Amino acid sequence: MASTNLACSVEQGFNFQKDAQIPVGYITSLKIGDREYKKDLAVTVPTDISGDKVKVVGVISHIFWEGGHADPIIFDCRISTGNKESSAVLQHTSMNDTSVSFSFVVYDYDPQEKTFYPNFHTNEIDLRGLISKVGGELEFGVDLDRADEVTSPKNFSFFLGVMPTEEKQEAHFAVTTSAKFVKKWGVVVAE
């Protein structure tokens, strides 16, 4: 099974430069349990650089998926002060509800077409899952110290691993503006 392991530029994500042809990614929505994360970071969409900035939950620095139907999607991103505070409360209290819904998009540059395109994304649909565990510990955390790649706005490193719920969902991929495909994420368990 082919894995997806993408590093994204946090600096480019916050301060998009049209002549820098490097991948950027955004967490476009996130809800953990009943806690809805704020879309409070204004960013430029690489496929619409002349348009208005859009609000996102986080700027991705790294996203990984082993590629199997039941494998977790794990990401590290930068979030705002407000979302850091919400995450810290969750991190230091017992989490009874580890359900997650989230959406994301990673953009890459097509040198033939000379344009950015969505490379790995949820097609603007929220994926549903549960916080994954490694060795009994939840794959979830936030740094209380400020990240230093970008100084303004203040931002904090946040990581989350999400394993799929027992339903068929889709992860969308492209390797150029025209070469696209879809992979299944999650499996339906027969009763």
N, C-alpha and C positions, 0 to 999 in steps of 0.2 A: 504494500500500500504506500503510495507516495505521500510524504508529509509536506506540510506548508510551514515554512519558517521564515518570517519576514521581519527585517529590521527597518524601522521608519525613522525619518529625521524629525526629532522634536522641534528643533530650531526652525526648519522649513514648515512644519505643521502650524506653528504659532505665527511665523513671519514669512509668508510665502513669497518666494522670489521666482518669477517666471522663467529665468534663465538657469535655475538650478533644477536639473532633471533627475531628482532623487525621490524615492517613494515617501509618501506621507499617508497617515491614516487617522481616522477619528472614531471614537465611540459615540454614536449618534443618539443612543438612548440606553438607559440602564435602570433597572428596578431590582432591588434585592429585598425579598420578603414584601413588606408593605411600604418600604422606603424608596421613593422615586428620586433618583438623582437629578439635580438641576442641570439644564442645558445653559451653562453660563460662561462658556468660553467662545468668543467670536473668532471665526477662522474663515479663510478663503477656500472655496471649493476649486481644486485645480482644473476641473473641466469647465469652469465658468469664472475665470479670473476677473472679468469686467463686472460681474454681478455683485450684489450686496453680500457682505459677510453673513455666514450662518452660525447659529448657536449649536454647540455640541457639548457633550458631557466630558469628554477627554480627548487628548492628543496622544495617539499610540506611539510608543517607542519600540515595541516588539509584540508580535502575535505568532502563536504556534498552534498547529493542529497536526497530530500524527497521521490523520487521514481516514481512520476507521470510523464506522457508523457510531460506535459507542465511546470513542475517544473524546476527551475534553478539549475545548478551545481555551487556550490560556493566553492572556494578554497582560502587558504592562503598559501603563499610560500615565499621563500627567493630568491631574484634576485640580480644580479650584480650591481655595481655602474653605469655602462652605461645604463642598463635597468631602474634603479631607476630614472636617469635623464630624460629619455624619458617619463616615467610614470608621473613624476612631471610636465612636460610640458603639457601633456594631462590633468592631474588633474586640472590644473590652467588656462586652456583655454576652450572655448566653444567647446564641442565635437559634431560636426555636424554628424559624422559617428560613430555610436556605434556598428557597426557590428564586430563580433569576429569570428575567427577560431582558434581552439586550439586542442592539443592532450596531453594526459597524461597517466601515468602508475603508479599504486601503487603495490608494491610487498609485499607479506606476506610469512611467513615460514610454511611449512607443516611438523609437527613433525614426522608423520609416514614415509614420504619419505625422510626426512632429507634434504630438499632443498627448496629454495625460488621459488615462482611462481607468475605470474601476477594475482593479486587479483581483481582489478577494473581498467579498462583501455579502450582506444578507438580503440584497435587493430591496432595501427599505422595509423589510419585514422583521419584526422582533422574533428572535429565536428564544425558545424556552428550555430551561434546564435547572440544575441544582449545582450549588457550589461543590466542586470536586474535592476529594480528600487524598492526601498523601501521608501514609503512615499514621492515620487517625486524625491528622490535623487538616483543617479546612485550608484550601488554597485561596487565601484572601488576606490582604493586608494593605496598610498604608504607612508611608513614612511620615513621621511627625515633623521632621526637619525638611525644610524647603529644598526642592530640586534646584540644581544650579546651571543647567544647560541654557535656560531662558530666565532672565531676571524679572521681566514684566510681561504679562501679569504673574503674580506669585502663583507657583504651582507645586504640586506634591506628587511623588511617585506612588502609584496605586497598582496592585496586581490582583488578578482574579482568574481562577480556573473554573470553567463551567462544563459539566457533563450533561448530555442531552436527556430530556424527559423521554418516556417511552412512546414516542410518536415520530412519524417521518417528517423531517424538516430538510431544508436545503441550504447549502453553502454555494455561492456563485463565484466563478473564477473566470479570468481571462488572461491570456499571455500576450495578446496584442489587442488593438481596438476591435479586431474582427474575429479572433480565435477565442471563442468562449465555450465554457462547459459548466455543468452543475453536478455537484456531488451530494449524496444523501448524508444527513447527520441525524442520528436517532433511529431507533428501531421500534417497531410495534411488537409487543410481546403477546404471543398467542395465549389465550386463556384455556 
